[in-house]
């Protein structure tokens, strides 16, 4: 049994067929089939069973799966560590969209000052996508605002953040000092896409308070959502950190949730088996420097 056998086994499990695994690995189908047969002979039992046109893991296969994932990941980390000795290293950094918009650019600048020879690859997407890439070792670490589901990922809450209700000048709420949940019933909102931590937090809040609203805009870009607030008389709930310019110029009024239900943390996340390089430790230190959030003096309250 070799790392090659385990890599082929994992790919077949992910793809659900020998042919798809062969295509993914740039191998011939007979080569993939032979590797699985050798693995099954080694472990004295079937690892897959065929139902229709798809392969499914047997009980023995499901038993092997998490251990194979861990071994393959550890092997890749050793390879990366040894092959990068004496060369410029690479940090693959993931960010959720809110974090990538308001924080990642400055964090990358600070990291680059500490590691001028290091190549930093930055990937920005929503929480679910970032989580998947961390589990597949396609990212070294990530800074996210949503909730992580997998127990295989280490989550370190570091940076304070809060969602606020954003209201444009033309909206009747702009001149109000206080709002209630009842005021939001039936209002039009611009919303983040499914899979977003921001959206999930607000949907959970709406469910708890039996709040019904209209999703008039939906986008994965905070700038699009802010423009809907500014020019289309639409409400939105997003990070306070995303609208500092608009708040300073009075083009948007922000309402903070009075009971702290919209308060949250940006979190550093990496795989539990990840070899932590000096750049990841430095990333954590830099994030602590951004820990606290400046609150505007004049902000409405939502009760």
C-alpha positions as CSV (number, residue, x, y, z in Angstrom):
1,X,0.0,0.0,0.0
2,X,1.4,3.4,-1.0
3,X,0.4,7.1,-1.1
4,X,-0.3,6.6,-4.8
5,X,-2.9,3.8,-3.9
6,X,-4.5,6.1,-1.3
7,X,-4.6,9.1,-3.7
8,X,-6.4,7.0,-6.3
9,X,-8.8,5.6,-3.7
10,X,-9.7,9.1,-2.5
11,X,-10.3,10.3,-6.0
12,X,-12.5,7.4,-6.9
13,X,-14.5,8.0,-3.7
14,X,-14.9,11.7,-4.6
15,X,-15.7,11.2,-8.3
16,X,-17.9,8.1,-7.9
17,X,-16.5,6.2,-10.9
18,X,-13.2,4.8,-12.1
19,X,-13.4,6.7,-15.4
20,X,-14.0,10.0,-13.8
21,X,-11.1,9.4,-11.3
22,X,-8.8,8.4,-14.2
23,X,-9.6,11.6,-16.0
24,X,-9.0,13.7,-12.9
25,X,-5.6,12.0,-12.2
26,X,-4.6,11.9,-15.9
27,X,-4.3,8.1,-15.7
28,X,-5.8,5.3,-17.8
29,X,-8.9,3.6,-16.4
30,X,-7.2,0.2,-16.2
31,X,-4.4,1.8,-14.1
32,X,-7.0,3.1,-11.6
33,X,-8.9,-0.2,-11.5
34,X,-5.7,-2.1,-10.9
35,X,-4.7,0.2,-8.0
36,X,-8.1,-0.3,-6.4
37,X,-7.9,-4.1,-6.8
38,X,-4.4,-4.1,-5.2
39,X,-5.7,-2.0,-2.3
40,X,-8.7,-4.3,-1.8
41,X,-6.4,-7.3,-1.9
42,X,-4.1,-5.7,0.7
43,X,-7.0,-5.0,3.0
44,X,-8.8,-8.3,2.3
45,X,-12.2,-6.9,1.3
46,X,-14.1,-4.7,-1.1
47,X,-13.9,-0.9,-0.7
48,X,-16.5,0.0,-3.3
49,X,-19.8,-1.5,-4.5
50,X,-21.6,-0.5,-7.8
51,X,-25.2,0.7,-7.7
52,X,-26.4,1.6,-11.2
53,X,-23.6,3.5,-12.9
54,X,-22.0,4.9,-9.7
55,X,-19.6,3.4,-7.2
56,X,-20.3,3.8,-3.5
57,X,-18.1,3.1,-0.5
58,X,-18.6,-0.1,1.5
59,X,-18.4,-0.2,5.2
60,X,-14.7,-1.1,4.9
61,X,-14.2,1.8,2.4
62,X,-15.9,4.3,4.8
63,X,-13.6,3.1,7.6
64,X,-10.5,3.7,5.4
65,X,-11.6,7.1,4.0
66,X,-10.8,9.5,6.9
67,X,-7.4,7.8,7.6
68,X,-6.5,8.0,3.8
69,X,-7.4,11.7,3.7
70,X,-5.2,12.4,6.7
71,X,-2.2,10.4,5.4
72,X,-2.4,11.9,1.9
73,X,-2.7,15.4,3.4
74,X,0.3,14.9,5.7
75,X,2.4,13.5,2.8
76,X,1.5,16.6,0.7
77,X,2.5,18.9,3.6
78,X,5.9,17.1,4.0
79,X,6.5,17.4,0.2
80,X,5.6,21.1,0.3
81,X,7.9,21.8,3.3
82,X,10.9,20.0,1.9
83,X,10.6,21.1,-1.7
84,X,10.2,24.8,-0.6
85,X,13.5,24.7,1.4
86,X,15.8,27.3,-0.1
87,X,13.1,28.6,-2.4
88,X,10.5,31.4,-2.2
89,X,7.5,29.9,-0.4
90,X,3.8,30.3,-1.2
91,X,0.9,31.1,1.1
92,X,-2.5,30.3,-0.2
93,X,-4.8,32.5,1.8
94,X,-8.6,32.3,1.6
95,X,-11.0,35.1,2.6
96,X,-14.8,35.3,2.7
97,X,-16.2,38.2,0.6
98,X,-16.7,40.6,3.5
99,X,-13.2,40.0,4.8
100,X,-11.7,40.1,1.4
101,X,-13.3,43.4,0.7
102,X,-12.5,45.3,3.9
103,X,-9.5,43.6,5.5
104,X,-7.5,41.2,3.3
105,X,-5.7,43.8,1.1
106,X,-4.1,45.5,4.2
107,X,-3.3,42.1,5.8
108,X,-1.5,41.0,2.6
109,X,0.5,44.2,2.5
110,X,1.6,43.6,6.1
111,X,2.5,40.0,5.4
112,X,4.5,40.9,2.4
113,X,6.6,43.3,4.5
114,X,7.5,40.4,6.8
115,X,8.1,37.9,4.0
116,X,9.1,39.9,0.9
117,X,10.2,36.7,-1.1
118,X,6.9,34.9,-0.4
119,X,4.2,34.6,-3.1
120,X,0.8,35.2,-1.5
121,X,-2.1,33.8,-3.5
122,X,-5.4,35.2,-2.3
123,X,-8.8,33.5,-3.0
124,X,-12.0,35.2,-2.1
125,X,-15.4,33.5,-2.0
126,X,-18.2,32.7,0.4
127,X,-17.9,30.6,3.6
128,X,-19.0,27.3,2.3
129,X,-16.6,27.4,-0.7
130,X,-13.7,28.5,1.5
131,X,-14.5,25.6,3.9
132,X,-14.4,23.1,1.1
133,X,-11.1,24.3,-0.2
134,X,-9.5,24.2,3.2
135,X,-10.7,20.6,3.6
136,X,-9.1,19.7,0.2
137,X,-5.8,21.4,1.1
138,X,-6.3,23.9,-1.7
139,X,-5.8,26.7,0.8
140,X,-3.3,26.9,3.7
141,X,-5.4,29.2,5.9
142,X,-8.4,31.5,5.7
143,X,-10.1,34.4,7.4
144,X,-13.9,34.1,7.4
145,X,-17.0,35.6,9.1
146,X,-19.4,32.6,8.7
147,X,-19.8,29.5,10.7
148,X,-17.5,26.5,10.0
149,X,-19.3,23.1,10.0
150,X,-16.4,20.6,9.7
151,X,-14.7,19.3,12.9
152,X,-11.5,18.9,10.9
153,X,-10.9,22.6,10.9
154,X,-9.4,24.7,13.7
155,X,-11.3,28.0,14.2
156,X,-9.8,30.9,16.1
157,X,-12.1,33.9,16.6
158,X,-10.0,37.1,16.6
159,X,-11.5,40.2,15.0
160,X,-14.6,42.1,16.2
161,X,-17.3,42.7,13.7
162,X,-20.9,43.6,13.7
163,X,-23.7,43.6,11.1
164,X,-25.7,46.8,10.8
165,X,-28.8,47.8,9.0
166,X,-27.8,50.2,6.2
167,X,-30.3,52.9,5.2
168,X,-29.9,55.4,2.3
169,X,-30.7,59.1,2.5
170,X,-33.9,58.8,0.5
171,X,-35.4,56.1,2.8
172,X,-37.9,57.2,5.5
173,X,-35.8,55.3,8.1
174,X,-32.8,57.6,7.5
175,X,-34.1,60.3,9.9
176,X,-35.1,57.9,12.6
177,X,-33.0,57.3,15.7
178,X,-34.6,53.9,16.6
179,X,-36.3,51.1,14.8
180,X,-38.0,47.9,15.9
181,X,-38.2,44.5,14.2
182,X,-41.8,45.4,13.3
183,X,-40.6,48.3,11.2
184,X,-38.7,45.9,9.0
185,X,-41.7,43.7,8.2
186,X,-42.3,43.6,4.4
187,X,-39.3,45.9,3.6
188,X,-37.2,45.4,0.5
189,X,-33.6,44.1,1.1
190,X,-30.5,43.6,-0.9
191,X,-29.1,40.3,0.2
192,X,-25.8,38.3,-0.1
193,X,-25.9,35.0,-2.0
194,X,-26.6,31.6,-0.4
195,X,-23.6,30.2,1.4
196,X,-22.6,33.6,2.8
197,X,-22.0,33.9,6.5
198,X,-23.6,37.4,6.5
199,X,-26.8,36.1,4.9
200,X,-26.9,33.1,7.3
201,X,-26.7,35.3,10.4
202,X,-29.5,37.6,9.2
203,X,-31.7,34.7,8.1
204,X,-31.3,33.1,11.5
205,X,-32.3,36.5,13.1
206,X,-35.3,36.8,10.9
207,X,-36.4,33.3,11.7
208,X,-36.1,33.9,15.5
209,X,-38.2,37.1,15.2
210,X,-40.7,35.9,12.6
211,X,-39.5,38.6,10.3
212,X,-40.9,38.6,6.7
213,X,-39.0,40.7,4.2
214,X,-38.7,41.0,0.4
215,X,-35.4,40.0,-1.3
216,X,-35.3,42.6,-4.0
217,X,-31.5,42.3,-4.8
218,X,-29.2,39.4,-4.4
219,X,-25.4,39.6,-5.1
220,X,-22.0,38.3,-3.9
221,X,-20.6,41.8,-4.1
222,X,-20.8,44.2,-1.1
223,X,-20.4,47.2,-3.5
224,X,-23.5,46.1,-5.5
225,X,-25.5,45.8,-2.2
226,X,-24.4,49.2,-1.0
227,X,-25.3,50.8,-4.4
228,X,-28.8,49.3,-4.0
229,X,-29.0,51.1,-0.6
230,X,-27.6,54.4,-2.0
231,X,-29.6,54.6,-5.2
232,X,-32.6,52.2,-5.1
233,X,-34.2,52.9,-1.7
234,X,-33.4,49.3,-0.5
235,X,-32.3,48.2,2.9
236,X,-29.3,45.9,3.5
237,X,-27.7,44.2,6.5
238,X,-23.9,44.0,6.2
239,X,-20.6,44.5,8.1
240,X,-20.1,47.9,9.6
241,X,-16.5,47.7,8.2
242,X,-17.8,47.9,4.7
243,X,-19.4,51.3,4.8
244,X,-16.9,53.5,6.6
245,X,-16.6,56.0,3.7
246,X,-20.4,56.3,3.3
247,X,-20.9,56.8,7.1
248,X,-18.3,59.5,7.2
249,X,-20.0,61.4,4.3
250,X,-23.6,60.9,5.7
251,X,-24.8,59.1,2.6
252,X,-25.8,56.1,4.7
253,X,-27.2,55.8,8.2
254,X,-26.4,52.6,10.2
255,X,-28.6,51.0,12.8
256,X,-26.9,48.5,15.2
257,X,-28.9,45.6,16.7
258,X,-29.3,46.6,20.4
259,X,-29.1,43.1,21.9
260,X,-25.9,42.1,20.1
261,X,-27.5,39.5,17.9
262,X,-25.6,40.8,14.9
263,X,-22.2,41.0,16.6
264,X,-19.7,38.4,15.4
265,X,-16.0,37.6,15.0
266,X,-13.8,37.2,11.9
267,X,-12.0,33.9,12.4
268,X,-8.7,32.5,11.3
269,X,-9.2,28.9,10.1
270,X,-6.9,26.1,9.1
271,X,-6.9,22.3,8.9
272,X,-6.2,20.5,12.2
273,X,-3.4,18.6,10.5
274,X,-1.9,21.6,8.8
275,X,1.8,22.2,9.3
276,X,1.9,25.8,10.7
277,X,4.5,27.8,8.9
278,X,6.0,31.1,10.2
279,X,3.8,33.0,7.7
280,X,0.7,31.5,9.3
281,X,1.8,32.5,12.8
282,X,2.6,36.0,11.5
283,X,-0.9,36.1,9.9
284,X,-2.4,35.4,13.3
285,X,-0.3,38.2,14.8
286,X,-1.3,40.7,12.1
287,X,-5.0,39.8,12.6
288,X,-4.8,40.7,16.3
289,X,-3.7,44.2,15.3
290,X,-7.0,44.6,13.5
291,X,-9.0,43.2,16.4
292,X,-11.0,46.2,17.5
293,X,-13.6,48.0,15.4
294,X,-14.3,51.8,15.4
295,X,-17.9,52.6,16.1
296,X,-19.4,55.8,14.6
297,X,-20.6,58.3,17.2
298,X,-24.0,58.8,15.6
299,X,-25.6,55.4,15.0
300,X,-29.3,54.4,15.2
301,X,-30.4,51.4,17.2
302,X,-32.6,48.5,16.2
303,X,-34.6,47.0,19.1
